[in-house]
Every structure is written in structure tokens, then in C-alpha cells.
Amino acid sequence: MSFRVLSSPGQVVNAMDHFLGLELLQSADRRFELLRSTVWSLAAPTGRVHINRILSAALPAWRVLSEDRQASDEDLRAALRTGLSSLQDVGDLIELRGGYWTPAASRLVELPQDTGYLLVGGMPSDLLPVGEDRVRVHGLYRHLADLPSSLTALLPREGVESWARLPKYASVLDWGKEIIESVERQPFSPTAQESFEVYQPGRARAAAPQYRRWFSDAEGATGALLARRTRAYGAREYRLIDIESGAIVGSSALPGIDVRRLMYSLDLHAQNPVHAHRVQGEDGPFWLLTSELPRAEQRLFSAFGTLTVPDDRRFERRWAFERNEAAALEMMRSLGIVVNTQSHRAR
């Protein structure tokens, strides 16, 4: 047996990359593969592993791989905890009761318009029966441009709508109408301390961002309106309210309803959709939106794009797509967003 002396931090990182199969990953992406491998190996005997064991096992390797010499152990552990939550959100890991975690079943998700597949689940990439160069990593996400025969029989497939949790409907306008008609409102008597803001895209200027479509009064409106109020300790609550003669007469909570998607439906109903603009930035083109996307679309966009929120313009959402741009634009249009393809320079 021979030994090799590692004389620099860079050599240590390279050796650990090779041992863990991380050579092709960027520094920020290593954390997720490290966590997949850690949970996979520790959960193997019993099917689950406690978060304390995960963090303790992954911390020494992450201290080296993060290449952040100034970070404290608490900062590094916090980054690992955030990574676990992110992997749960995309379907790679599952959090169980009592602080336990387990790998999710590995499966393939076919992306729209024949643009490849996502590899989802807790199996580490180096255990897959495919070459390292076949799996392209984008942050949390693992892509396959085509499907190797070695994976066809090994892994099941999941529909992209199921994975992204996209609701099924003919149009977002019809979906919103169905939600408003199906939610049962209860009689409501507001107190003097309660005040609502109401979402009225018909009152806002054309193409205004959605955050500028909320008003403190209904201004003579009647019927069903989307409303919000701030409860104790700053929690924001959304409700569907009925207004008659300027007074709220009915109200209902919206549990399980994607309020952001409902806002896009109301925009179309008022014939005042929001816009997306193609912008040529210093590092390449991106799509500028000034309204947040529904959670399902955010999940899909994150799988093949990168979101940037400028520090000095927190209302902007800048999406740059390394692949699948056409599919992303089609999803924007399905929300009623007007997609302006003529580029202009970033300000």
C-alpha cells in the first residue's frame, strides 16, 4: 500500500472530489450530492437516519469542500440543513417524524417538449449505471439529455405535472372561475380592528406588477374578491370575500389554493395581464418579470434555469435559462403572461 502526501487545501479538495465522485460539480453543487450520499449510506441499515447523524457525518467533508475557510461550524451546519430542506422540496429526500430522514424513491421525470429528463430521488449519482458525463448537474437538479437503456428498466417514470405539482386545467382563467364558484363563503361580520386589502387588477395601470394591484378599499366593487390581511405577529392571510353595498358579507379561507395562480387568473379576467421582457445583460440574456410565479412553475423553472433577484431591485425576478427556454416561455403564456421577445439592454 502506498500513501500520497496532500500538501495543499486544493489537493485535499481534489482528492475528496475523486473519492465522492464530485469531480464534475461546481462548489455550490457538491453540497447536495454530499447529502444524498450521506443519507443513502447512513439510512441503509434501517431505512432512516436522524438529522444529527447526517450533519455530524457530512460536516467534516463539507468543511473542506465548501472552500470557505472563514465559516464557523454552525454556519456550515446551517448550510447543510438548508440543503436537506431543498432536496426534500425537489423530491430527492423525505423528512419523517422525529427528525429522521430517508432517501426518496429514484425515478425519471420527462421534461416538456422532448427536452430531456430529470433524475429525481435519493440515489447518489455515482451509483447510477451510466457514465459521469451523461448526468448534467444544475444546482439541485440532475439532467439527462437522453435516456440510457441501463436506466430504462431500472427506474420508474413520473409525470412532470405530478413532480412539479402542476394543477390540471384547460386554462388558468377557467381554473380561477371554478375556484371562486366552488369555495363556500361563510357569513362575516368584521370588527373595527380588521382591515383587508383587495386584489383588483382592473383598477391598476396596464401591465402593472401584481404587488401594485392591491388596494385598501374596494371602491364600489361588488361580488367575490381576493383579499388579504395581516394577522398577529405579521402572518399574512388570504381569503375570498363577498362584498355587497360596500360591506363584506361573506368570507372563506383558501386552504390548499395557490393564491398566486389565482392572481394570474384574475389578471386575465380583468384583461390586464402582466408582462415578461427579454433583456440582454452583461452575462447573457435573461427574462425579466416583476411578479412572482406560482410555486409549481418556480420548481420547473429552477430545474433548467437560474433566478436572480437584484439587491437594489427586490421586486425583479430575472430568469436565465441554460436549456428548455421554449418550454419555460410556453408555461409563462399559459399563465396569461405577455411574453415580449424583443430584447433591450439591462439598465
Secondary structure, 3 states (H helix, E strand, C coil): CCCCCCCCHHHHHHHHHHHHCCCCCCHHHHHHHHHHHHHHHHHCCCCCEEHHHHHHHHHHHHHHHCCCCCCCHHHHHHHHHHHHHHHHHHCCEEECHHHEEEECCCEEEECHHHCCEEEECCCCHHHCCCCHHHEEEECCEEEECCCCHHHHCCCCEECHHHHHCCCCCCCHHHHHHHHHHHCCCEECCCCCCCCCEEECCCCCCCCCCHHHCEECCCCCCCEEEEEEEECHHHCEEEEEEEEECCEEEEEEECCCCCHHHHHHHHHHHCCCCCEEEEEEECCEEEEEECCCCCHHHHHHHHHHEEEECCCCCCCCEEEEECCCHHHHHHHHHHCCCEEEEEEEECC
